[in-house]
Amino acid sequence: MRIANIILFVGLVVAWPLFADIVVDDKFPGGNIIVLKQSEGKVELRQDQRDTKGEKWFYWAFRVKGAAGKTITFEFPDKEPGGGPVGVRGPVVSKDDGETFALPLDGKSDKCSFTYTFGKDENVTYFYECYPYVMADWMKFVSRHWDDFGKVFVIDTLCKSRKGADVPRARFGCIGVGKTPKYRALITARHHCSETSASWVLEGVAEAFFAKDELGAWLRENVELMMVPFMDYDGVQAGDQGKKRAPHDHNRDYTEFLYPETKAITEWIASRA
């Protein structure tokens, strides 16, 4: 019995360091996860609902450090009616700090789990429920078109967020001094901050104003596009769910104006009418 105990103890001592150096966290813009349990080759976790009340929403994003060369199963054990929080194509994965993304587990995961083998030099990897979009992505878009600032587009600040951050806004197209657009349009995203795809759509719409074609020329001459890429700026950066945020979310905030963004955009619209 003593020999068996000693063997078991040695086995635990040897096995634990293999996993002890692995860190799973959400300490980055847009991060969202709660780690429930870590064991050799497996991590149990769930999405962090924070101040979302009444329903479970699906957004999650986490980072793994120190897992090079290992194979780990990530499981969301809180089963939900109709499925779980892992998308049909598996997690969106970045191995270069968000510069590029891939879907390496497309067709190889299920609604509540996925198994990933880290490359031998893969020391930091990001996993997302969907393609992320935070302030750094917006600034990459702006920087790509910086030569056209003041000619095709301008950016400034809509307001200060509740946490004191500058909430960006932009105008595209017919914006020159003395020019009067035939049409004005407003497009926004992220009243529900976890709905990241909307920000990519906004980029696509804005790109049309820079195009060196007939449509681009017409837009620049006739249309002023007003844009707010992050209506819940703080939630985007924090990685919140945003939907059903207590006492109500940004999408429902056009009478009480709990949030600076909704009041500011209402005033901005009125000023451009």
Residue pairs with C-beta under 8 A, 6 or more apart in sequence:
15 40
18 40
18 70
19 38
19 39
19 40
19 41
21 66
22 38
22 64
22 65
22 66
22 67
22 70
22 72
23 63
23 64
23 65
23 66
24 33
24 35
24 38
24 43
24 45
24 62
24 63
24 64
25 31
25 33
25 35
25 62
25 63
25 65
26 32
26 33
26 48
26 61
26 62
26 63
26 239
27 63
28 63
28 126
29 134
29 135
29 136
29 237
29 239
30 61
30 128
30 132
30 133
30 134
30 196
30 236
30 237
30 238
30 239
31 61
31 62
31 63
31 239
32 47
32 48
32 59
32 60
32 61
32 62
32 194
32 239
32 240
32 241
33 45
33 46
33 47
33 48
33 60
33 61
33 62
34 45
34 46
34 47
34 48
35 43
35 44
35 45
36 44
36 45
36 46
36 77
37 43
37 44
38 44
41 70
41 71
41 72
41 73
42 72
42 73
42 74
42 75
43 72
43 73
43 74
43 75
44 75
44 76
44 77
45 60
45 62
45 74
45 75
45 76
46 60
46 76
46 77
46 78
46 85
47 56
47 57
47 58
47 59
47 60
47 76
47 85
47 129
47 241
48 60
48 239
48 241
49 56
49 57
49 241
50 240
50 241
51 240
51 245
51 246
52 240
52 241
52 242
52 243
52 244
52 245
52 246
53 244
53 245
53 246
54 244
55 243
55 244
56 78
56 80
57 194
57 241
57 243
57 244
58 85
58 129
58 194
59 85
59 129
59 130
59 194
59 239
59 240
59 241
60 85
60 128
60 129
61 126
61 127
61 128
61 129
61 132
61 239
62 126
62 127
63 124
63 125
63 126
63 127
64 72
64 118
64 124
64 125
64 126
64 127
65 123
65 124
66 123
67 118
67 122
67 123
67 125
68 118
68 119
68 120
68 121
68 122
68 123
69 118
69 119
69 120
69 122
70 117
70 118
71 115
71 116
71 117
71 118
72 115
72 116
72 118
73 113
73 114
73 115
74 91
74 113
74 114
74 115
74 116
74 127
75 112
75 113
76 84
76 85
76 86
76 112
76 113
77 112
78 84
79 112
83 111
83 112
84 110
84 111
84 112
84 113
85 111
85 112
85 129
86 109
86 110
86 111
86 112
86 113
86 114
86 129
87 129
87 130
89 103
89 105
89 106
89 107
90 103
90 104
90 105
90 106
90 107
90 108
90 109
90 114
91 103
91 105
91 109
91 114
91 116
91 127
91 128
91 129
92 101
92 102
92 103
92 127
92 128
92 129
92 130
92 131
92 132
93 101
93 102
93 103
93 104
93 105
93 116
93 125
93 126
93 127
93 128
94 100
94 101
94 102
94 125
94 126
94 128
95 119
95 122
95 124
95 125
95 126
97 124
97 126
98 126
98 132
98 136
98 137
101 128
101 131
104 116
105 114
105 115
105 116
108 114
108 115
109 115
116 125
116 127
118 125
130 196
130 197
131 196
131 197
131 200
132 196
133 196
133 197
133 199
133 200
133 236
134 236
134 237
135 168
135 230
135 233
135 236
135 237
137 199
138 168
138 199
138 229
138 230
141 203
141 206
142 155
145 152
145 153
145 210
148 210
149 155
151 176
152 172
152 173
152 175
152 209
152 210
152 220
153 170
153 171
153 172
153 173
153 175
153 206
153 209
154 170
154 171
154 175
155 168
155 169
155 170
156 168
156 169
156 170
157 166
157 167
157 168
157 169
158 167
158 168
158 169
158 228
158 261
158 264
158 265
158 268
159 167
159 260
159 261
159 263
159 264
160 166
160 167
160 260
161 167
161 233
161 234
161 260
161 261
162 234
162 259
162 260
163 234
165 233
165 234
165 237
167 228
167 230
167 233
167 260
167 261
167 264
168 228
168 229
168 230
168 233
169 226
169 227
169 228
169 265
169 268
170 206
170 226
170 227
170 228
170 229
171 224
171 225
171 226
171 227
172 206
172 209
172 219
172 223
172 224
172 225
172 227
173 181
173 209
173 219
173 220
173 221
173 222
173 223
173 224
173 225
174 180
174 181
174 182
174 220
174 221
174 222
174 223
174 224
175 181
175 224
181 222
181 223
181 224
182 222
182 223
183 222
183 223
183 224
184 223
184 224
184 225
184 226
184 272
185 223
185 224
185 225
185 226
186 225
186 226
186 227
186 269
187 202
187 205
187 225
187 226
187 227
188 227
188 228
188 229
188 231
188 265
189 195
189 198
189 199
189 201
189 202
189 228
189 229
189 230
189 231
190 196
190 198
190 199
190 229
190 230
190 231
190 232
190 233
190 235
190 236
190 242
191 231
191 232
191 242
191 249
191 250
191 251
192 232
192 241
192 242
192 243
192 249
192 250
192 251
193 230
193 231
193 232
193 235
193 236
193 238
193 240
193 241
193 242
193 250
194 235
194 239
194 240
194 241
194 242
194 243
195 242
199 229
199 230
202 227
202 229
205 225
205 227
206 225
206 227
208 215
208 216
208 219
209 216
209 219
209 220
209 223
209 225
210 216
219 225
224 272
226 268
226 269
226 272
228 261
228 265
230 236
230 261
231 250
231 261
231 262
231 265
232 240
232 242
232 249
232 250
232 259
232 261
233 261
234 240
235 242
235 245
235 250
242 249
242 250
243 249
243 251
247 258
248 256
248 258
250 259
250 261
250 262
253 259
253 262
254 262
254 266
257 263
257 266
